[in-house]
Amino acid sequence: MHEFGLCQSILTAVEGKAAGRRVTGVRIRIGTLHRVFDEAFDQAFSLMSEGTVADGAEVDLVVVPVQATCRACGEVTVSQDQVVVCPQCGATELDRQGGDELILESLVLEGPPAESEVTA
């Protein structure tokens, strides 16, 4: 499960941003090309965050699709899968955007006087 590797990187960033404060929520923007399954990611994050500032934190996973623009006909396709052929004309010369993101978008921190959200 590559989710564990992704979670390790994210937890390193979370701990740096939290500066010792307890984290109750984490929002992660992740591209569909990472092929992450929500349940597997949640489980990996839960296991890896045990004993850290993010122990028990709720994870909000925002999956970003890939966008492909055909160089031949200009067709724009948005997909949850890798696009290798233009669905309109069959051409294989495509310009791809997005789908490969891995961004720690925000944290919800517990702390006085009330919970606060930090944009990462």
Secondary structure, 3 states (H helix, E strand, C coil): CCHHHHHHHHHHHHHHHHCCCCEEEEEEEEEHHHCCCHHHHHHHHHHHHCCCCCCCCEEEEEEECEEEEECCCCCEEEECCCCCCCCCCCCCCEEEECCCCEEEEEEEECCCCCCEEEEC
